[in-house]
């Protein structure tokens, strides 16, 4: 099979790198020419535009920051769906909302193409090593067609259901995770104020209900004053905003998630947007 990969940022770039390592025949495109050159050095074939990348390939992978970015790239007579060959697949690994996914799916179907919405779990480190979970949505037969390729790029590869289910699943997990970051940060702040030794606190919490993935990963960063942007406040804010919007459209009241949106918005407004999401800790007096 021949592939294209459009959008070579932290997550998409990691997946593309893994696909190339596994022998994939991949055309690459990004708006940053130096990034494209870097992937050519790994075995990718440079495309001068997104449209050139999408020509004459069996599947186009896309990884873009925002749903509106993806719609601009894909839809209408100026979009890349218009130049993809019949029967080819669009495989999007961005974090988008179900409404955006359905809008894309409608045009994909009209053009005789196939579509998988495959949002990712964990972060850039796992994407770079082929260990990022992939949550697949779309027709089951299309998933089976590309299962082997996806398994070369990440693990585990889990079929969630249709595109609405996979994109919703990603937003829900990010809502839970990013809200947990805030709860964990409050707990760390309170432990500091009560004079509990950091090492004792982190060790003893392992045997309590306070333990979580976010605690394991991010509590040590707070104690070491490390706010480097593994997953920045701005990215967390984008995902939480999409998730809260999805909940509102579904008619589900989610007060904890809404409070998370308020706090990440406040953190971004205070200039913390480019720091790791755990920088919400700095809001706590």
C-alpha positions as CSV (number, residue, x, y, z in Angstrom):
1,X,0.0,0.0,0.0
2,X,1.0,3.6,-0.6
3,X,0.3,6.2,2.1
4,X,0.4,9.9,2.7
5,X,0.8,11.6,6.1
6,X,-0.3,15.3,6.4
7,X,0.5,17.0,9.7
8,X,3.8,16.0,11.2
9,X,3.5,17.5,14.7
10,X,4.2,15.8,18.0
11,X,1.6,13.1,17.7
12,X,1.2,12.7,14.0
13,X,4.9,12.9,13.5
14,X,5.5,10.1,16.0
15,X,3.0,7.9,14.2
16,X,4.5,8.7,10.8
17,X,8.0,7.9,12.1
18,X,6.8,4.5,13.3
19,X,5.1,3.7,10.0
20,X,8.4,4.6,8.2
21,X,10.4,2.4,10.5
22,X,8.1,-0.4,9.7
23,X,8.8,-0.1,6.0
24,X,5.8,2.1,5.0
25,X,5.8,3.8,1.6
26,X,4.8,7.3,2.7
27,X,4.5,10.7,1.1
28,X,4.9,13.4,3.8
29,X,3.7,17.0,4.0
30,X,3.7,19.6,6.7
31,X,3.4,23.4,6.6
32,X,6.9,23.6,8.0
33,X,9.4,22.7,5.3
34,X,12.2,21.7,7.7
35,X,9.9,19.1,9.3
36,X,9.2,17.6,5.9
37,X,13.0,17.5,5.2
38,X,13.5,15.7,8.5
39,X,11.0,13.0,7.5
40,X,12.5,12.6,4.1
41,X,15.7,11.8,6.0
42,X,13.8,8.9,7.6
43,X,12.7,7.5,4.3
44,X,9.6,9.6,3.5
45,X,8.9,11.1,0.1
46,X,8.4,14.9,0.1
47,X,5.2,16.4,-1.2
48,X,5.1,20.1,-2.1
49,X,1.5,20.4,-1.0
50,X,-1.2,18.6,0.8
51,X,-3.0,18.0,-2.5
52,X,0.2,16.5,-4.0
53,X,0.5,14.2,-1.0
54,X,-3.1,13.0,-1.4
55,X,-2.7,12.0,-5.0
56,X,-2.4,8.3,-6.0
57,X,-2.2,6.8,-2.5
58,X,-4.3,4.1,-0.8
59,X,-4.7,6.0,2.4
60,X,-4.2,9.5,3.7
61,X,-3.4,10.0,7.3
62,X,-4.2,13.5,8.8
63,X,-3.1,15.0,12.1
64,X,-4.2,18.6,12.6
65,X,-4.6,20.8,15.7
66,X,-8.3,21.9,15.4
67,X,-11.5,20.6,13.8
68,X,-11.8,23.7,11.6
69,X,-8.2,23.1,10.3
70,X,-9.2,19.6,9.3
71,X,-12.4,20.8,7.6
72,X,-10.5,23.5,5.6
73,X,-8.0,20.8,4.5
74,X,-10.5,18.2,3.5
75,X,-13.8,19.6,2.4
76,X,-15.2,21.2,-0.8
77,X,-13.8,21.5,-4.2
78,X,-10.6,23.0,-2.8
79,X,-10.1,20.2,-0.3
80,X,-7.9,17.2,-0.7
81,X,-10.9,14.8,-0.7
82,X,-11.6,16.1,-4.2
83,X,-8.2,14.7,-5.5
84,X,-8.1,11.4,-3.7
85,X,-8.5,8.3,-5.9
86,X,-11.8,6.4,-5.6
87,X,-11.8,3.8,-2.9
88,X,-8.9,5.4,-1.0
89,X,-9.2,5.9,2.8
90,X,-8.9,9.0,4.9
91,X,-7.6,8.0,8.3
92,X,-7.7,11.0,10.7
93,X,-5.8,10.8,14.0
94,X,-6.6,14.3,15.2
95,X,-8.8,15.0,18.3
96,X,-12.1,16.2,16.8
97,X,-15.7,16.3,17.9
98,X,-18.4,13.8,16.7
99,X,-20.2,16.6,14.7
100,X,-17.0,17.4,12.8
101,X,-16.4,13.7,12.2
102,X,-19.9,13.1,10.8
103,X,-19.6,16.2,8.5
104,X,-16.4,14.8,7.1
105,X,-17.8,11.3,6.7
106,X,-20.7,12.6,4.6
107,X,-18.4,14.1,2.0
108,X,-16.1,11.1,2.1
109,X,-19.1,8.8,1.3
110,X,-20.3,11.2,-1.5
111,X,-16.9,11.0,-3.1
112,X,-16.6,7.2,-3.0
113,X,-13.9,7.2,-0.3
114,X,-13.5,5.4,3.0
115,X,-13.0,7.0,6.5
116,X,-11.7,6.0,9.8
117,X,-11.5,8.3,12.8
118,X,-8.6,7.1,14.9
119,X,-7.9,9.5,17.8
120,X,-4.8,8.7,19.9
121,X,-4.1,8.1,23.6
122,X,-1.2,9.1,25.8
123,X,1.5,11.5,24.5
124,X,4.3,12.2,22.0
125,X,6.8,9.9,23.8
126,X,4.5,6.9,23.2
127,X,3.7,8.0,19.6
128,X,7.4,8.0,18.9
129,X,7.9,4.5,20.2
130,X,4.8,3.0,18.6
131,X,3.1,2.7,22.0
132,X,0.3,5.2,21.6
133,X,-3.1,3.6,21.9
134,X,-5.3,4.1,18.8
135,X,-9.1,4.2,19.2
136,X,-10.7,3.4,15.9
137,X,-14.1,4.4,14.6
138,X,-15.7,3.7,11.3
139,X,-17.1,0.8,9.3
140,X,-15.8,-2.5,10.6
141,X,-14.7,-3.8,7.2
142,X,-12.6,-0.6,6.6
143,X,-11.0,-1.1,10.0
144,X,-10.2,-4.7,9.1
145,X,-8.6,-3.5,5.9
146,X,-6.2,-1.2,7.7
147,X,-5.9,-3.0,11.0
148,X,-2.4,-4.4,10.3
149,X,-1.1,-0.9,9.2
150,X,-2.5,0.7,12.4
151,X,-1.0,-2.1,14.5
152,X,2.4,-1.1,13.1
153,X,1.9,2.5,14.3
154,X,0.5,2.1,17.8
155,X,-0.7,-0.2,20.5
156,X,-3.2,-1.3,21.5
157,X,-5.5,-0.7,18.5
158,X,-9.1,-0.8,19.8
159,X,-12.2,-0.7,17.6
160,X,-14.7,1.5,19.5
161,X,-17.6,1.7,17.1
162,X,-18.7,4.2,14.5
163,X,-16.9,7.6,14.1
164,X,-19.1,9.3,16.7
165,X,-18.2,6.7,19.3
166,X,-14.4,6.9,18.7
167,X,-14.2,10.7,18.7
168,X,-16.5,10.9,21.7
169,X,-14.4,8.3,23.5
170,X,-11.3,10.4,23.0
171,X,-12.9,13.6,24.3
172,X,-14.4,11.8,27.3
173,X,-11.1,10.3,28.3
174,X,-9.4,13.7,28.0
175,X,-12.2,15.3,30.0
176,X,-11.6,12.8,32.8
177,X,-7.8,13.0,32.6
178,X,-7.6,16.8,32.5
179,X,-10.1,17.1,35.3
180,X,-8.1,14.6,37.3
181,X,-5.0,16.8,36.7
182,X,-6.7,19.6,38.5
183,X,-7.9,17.5,41.4
184,X,-4.4,16.0,41.8
185,X,-2.8,19.4,41.7
186,X,-5.1,20.6,44.5
187,X,-4.2,17.6,46.6
188,X,-0.5,18.2,46.1
189,X,-0.9,21.8,47.0
190,X,-2.8,20.9,50.2
191,X,-0.1,18.2,51.1
192,X,2.6,20.9,50.8
193,X,0.6,23.3,53.0
194,X,0.2,20.6,55.6
195,X,3.9,19.9,55.6
196,X,3.9,16.3,54.3
197,X,7.2,15.2,52.9
198,X,6.9,15.0,49.0
199,X,8.5,11.5,48.8
200,X,6.4,10.2,51.6
201,X,3.3,11.6,50.1
202,X,3.9,10.1,46.6
203,X,4.9,6.7,48.0
204,X,2.0,6.4,50.5
205,X,-0.6,7.5,47.9
206,X,0.2,4.4,45.9
207,X,-1.9,2.4,48.4
208,X,-4.9,4.8,48.3
209,X,-7.8,5.8,46.1
210,X,-5.8,8.9,45.2
211,X,-3.6,7.0,42.8
212,X,-4.1,7.6,39.1
213,X,-2.2,7.8,35.9
214,X,-2.0,11.6,36.2
215,X,-0.8,11.4,39.7
216,X,2.0,8.9,38.8
217,X,3.1,11.0,35.8
218,X,2.6,14.6,36.9
219,X,2.8,14.9,40.7
220,X,6.6,14.5,40.6
221,X,6.7,17.3,38.0
222,X,5.0,19.7,40.4
223,X,7.3,18.8,43.3
224,X,10.3,19.4,41.0
225,X,8.9,22.6,39.6
226,X,8.9,21.1,36.1
227,X,6.2,22.5,33.9
228,X,7.7,21.7,30.4
229,X,4.9,21.3,27.9
230,X,4.5,17.5,27.4
231,X,0.8,18.3,27.0
232,X,0.3,22.1,27.1
233,X,-2.5,24.0,28.8
234,X,-3.6,25.3,25.4
235,X,-4.0,21.8,24.1
236,X,-5.9,20.7,27.2
237,X,-8.1,23.7,26.9
238,X,-8.9,22.9,23.3
239,X,-9.9,19.3,24.1
240,X,-11.9,20.2,27.2
241,X,-13.8,22.9,25.3
242,X,-14.6,20.4,22.6
243,X,-15.7,17.8,25.2
244,X,-17.9,20.3,27.1
245,X,-19.5,21.4,23.9
246,X,-20.2,17.8,23.0
247,X,-21.8,17.2,26.4
248,X,-24.0,20.3,25.9
249,X,-25.1,19.1,22.5
250,X,-25.9,15.7,24.0
251,X,-28.0,17.3,26.8
252,X,-25.8,16.0,29.6
253,X,-24.9,18.2,32.5
254,X,-21.2,17.8,33.5
255,X,-20.4,20.3,36.3
256,X,-17.0,19.0,37.0
257,X,-16.0,19.1,33.3
258,X,-17.4,22.7,33.1
259,X,-15.3,23.7,36.1
260,X,-12.2,22.2,34.4
261,X,-13.0,24.3,31.4
262,X,-13.1,27.4,33.6
263,X,-9.8,26.7,35.2
264,X,-7.9,25.9,32.0
265,X,-9.3,29.0,30.5
266,X,-8.1,31.0,33.5
267,X,-4.7,29.3,33.2
268,X,-4.4,30.3,29.6
269,X,-5.5,33.8,30.3
270,X,-2.7,34.1,33.0
271,X,-0.1,33.3,30.4
272,X,0.4,29.6,31.2
273,X,-0.9,28.3,27.9
274,X,2.5,27.0,26.7
275,X,3.3,25.2,30.0
276,X,2.2,21.6,30.8
277,X,-1.4,21.3,31.8
278,X,-0.3,20.6,35.3
279,X,0.5,24.3,35.5
280,X,-3.1,24.8,36.7
281,X,-1.3,24.1,40.0
282,X,-0.1,27.7,39.8
283,X,-3.6,29.0,40.1
284,X,-4.0,27.5,43.6
285,X,-3.3,29.9,46.4
